[in-house]
């Protein structure tokens, strides 16, 4: 189950390149993002450009701000297979994934990070994905999948997911793009968590 709310930009206002004042599930910490339809045109990623195979109708962009940041704070499960007891025993793994990209040969981009925090809000682990460079996109307007997996650190009680869109050059559009953002948890056996062979 994806713990990120509206990681696919499908909910709330948007549809064009015009910045929005709110994003369902996210807090706008800086700038003004846009949630753009794949059918919008104008050089933005379209249905036939590289990106998620099962894409919805919209994706995130940095709008027209030099730097735009979206934040989502997620409480980790308290009970169950991925609850606190399993986390503290080192038996829970996480995977953070996202499709990140940009426009043609420009270096505007987006960084996706997840920061795990303990009960006091102190950071205990960090994973960072992106930005995807123009070279990695082969100079194309495209979104490329990035993923990181690791063990949820014992003591972690929440996760902060952060999208930071950065405009690298001149112009008004912040052409960092993101879609299909997810954070999922899974369990490993006690033997594997202790380093035993499976």
C-alpha positions in Angstrom: 0.0 0.0 0.0 1.3 3.4 -1.0 1.6 5.6 2.1 1.8 8.8 0.0 -1.5 10.6 -0.5 -2.0 11.9 -4.0 1.4 10.9 -5.2 0.1 10.8 -8.8 -1.1 14.5 -8.9 -4.6 13.3 -9.8 -6.5 15.0 -6.9 -7.4 18.7 -6.4 -7.1 21.8 -8.6 -4.9 21.9 -11.6 -4.8 20.7 -15.2 -2.9 23.5 -16.9 0.5 25.1 -16.4 -1.0 27.7 -14.1 0.3 27.4 -10.5 -2.1 26.2 -7.9 -2.6 27.5 -4.3 -3.1 24.1 -2.7 -2.3 20.4 -3.5 -4.4 17.6 -2.0 -2.4 15.7 0.5 0.7 18.0 0.4 1.8 21.2 2.0 3.3 23.8 -0.2 6.5 24.8 1.7 7.9 27.1 -1.0 7.0 28.4 -4.5 3.9 27.5 -6.4 3.5 24.1 -8.1 1.4 23.2 -11.1 -0.4 20.0 -11.7 -0.4 19.6 -15.5 -2.4 17.3 -17.8 -0.4 15.0 -20.0 -2.7 16.2 -22.8 -1.9 19.9 -22.2 0.7 20.2 -24.9 3.0 23.2 -25.2 6.2 21.1 -24.9 5.2 19.6 -21.6 5.4 15.8 -21.2 2.6 14.2 -23.2 1.1 10.7 -23.3 3.7 9.4 -25.8 6.8 10.8 -24.0 8.9 8.5 -21.7 7.2 8.1 -18.3 5.1 5.8 -16.2 3.4 3.0 -18.3 0.3 3.3 -16.1 0.2 7.1 -15.9 -2.9 8.9 -14.9 -4.0 12.2 -16.4 -1.6 14.6 -14.6 1.9 15.2 -13.2 3.6 17.6 -10.9 5.7 20.5 -12.1 7.6 23.4 -10.4 5.2 26.0 -11.8 6.9 29.3 -12.4 8.9 29.6 -9.2 12.7 29.3 -9.2 12.3 26.8 -6.3 9.1 24.9 -5.4 8.8 22.5 -2.5 6.0 20.1 -1.6 6.0 18.3 1.8 4.0 15.4 3.2 4.4 14.1 6.7 3.3 10.5 7.2 2.7 8.6 10.5 4.1 5.1 10.2 1.8 2.2 11.3 1.6 1.6 15.0 0.5 -2.1 14.9 0.4 -5.0 12.5 3.1 -6.6 10.3 4.9 -3.2 9.7 4.1 -1.7 13.1 6.4 -0.3 15.7 7.4 -3.6 17.2 8.6 -4.9 13.8 10.3 -1.6 13.0 12.2 -1.7 16.2 13.2 -5.3 15.5 14.7 -4.3 12.1 12.1 -6.4 10.3 10.5 -3.6 8.1 11.9 -2.4 4.8 10.8 0.6 2.8 10.9 1.4 -0.9 10.6 5.0 -2.1 9.9 5.4 -5.8 9.1 8.2 -8.2 9.2 9.2 -11.9 11.4 12.3 -12.1 12.3 14.4 -15.2 12.5 17.6 -17.1 12.3 19.4 -20.4 14.5 18.6 -23.4 18.1 19.7 -22.9 17.4 21.9 -19.9 18.7 21.0 -16.4 15.6 22.0 -14.5 14.9 19.1 -12.2 13.2 17.7 -9.1 14.6 15.9 -6.1 12.6 13.4 -4.1 13.6 12.5 -0.6 12.2 10.6 2.4 13.4 11.4 5.9 12.5 9.0 8.7 12.0 10.6 12.2 11.8 9.2 15.7 9.0 10.0 18.2 10.6 13.4 19.1 10.8 14.4 15.4 14.6 13.9 15.2 15.8 12.6 11.8 17.2 9.1 11.9 17.6 8.2 8.2 17.4 9.8 4.8 17.1 8.6 1.2 17.4 11.0 -1.8 16.5 10.4 -5.4 17.2 12.7 -8.4 17.4 15.1 -9.9 17.5 13.3 -13.3 19.8 15.2 -15.6 19.3 16.1 -19.2 22.0 13.6 -20.1 20.2 10.8 -18.2 17.1 11.8 -20.2 19.2 11.8 -23.4 18.1 15.4 -24.0 14.5 14.4 -24.2 11.4 15.7 -22.4 10.9 12.6 -20.2 10.3 11.2 -16.8 12.6 8.4 -15.6 11.9 6.0 -12.7 14.1 6.2 -9.6 14.0 4.0 -6.6 15.7 3.4 -3.2 15.1 0.6 -0.7 16.5 0.0 2.8 15.5 -1.0 6.3 13.3 1.4 8.2 15.5 2.5 11.1 14.5 1.2 14.6 12.7 3.9 16.5 11.3 5.5 13.3 7.7 6.7 13.9 7.1 9.0 10.9 8.4 9.8 7.4 8.7 13.2 5.7 8.4 13.0 1.9 9.7 16.1 0.1 9.6 17.1 -3.5 11.9 20.0 -4.4 11.7 21.4 -8.0 14.6 23.7 -9.0 14.8 25.9 -12.1 18.5 25.9 -13.3 18.4 28.5 -16.0 16.6 31.6 -17.3 12.9 31.7 -18.3 9.8 31.6 -16.2 8.9 27.9 -16.1 10.3 25.6 -13.5 10.4 22.4 -15.7 11.1 19.8 -13.0 8.5 17.1 -13.4 7.4 14.3 -11.1 4.7 11.6 -11.1 3.9 8.3 -9.4 5.5 9.1 -6.0 5.2 6.2 -3.6 6.5 5.0 -0.2 5.7 1.4 0.6 6.6 -0.9 3.6 7.3 -4.6 3.6 8.4 -7.2 6.2 11.4 -9.5 6.3 11.7 -12.6 8.4 13.3 -12.3 11.8 16.1 -14.6 10.6 16.8 -12.4 7.6 16.7 -9.3 9.8 19.3 -10.8 12.0 21.5 -11.5 9.1 20.7 -15.2 8.6 20.6 -16.9 5.3 17.3 -17.6 3.7 
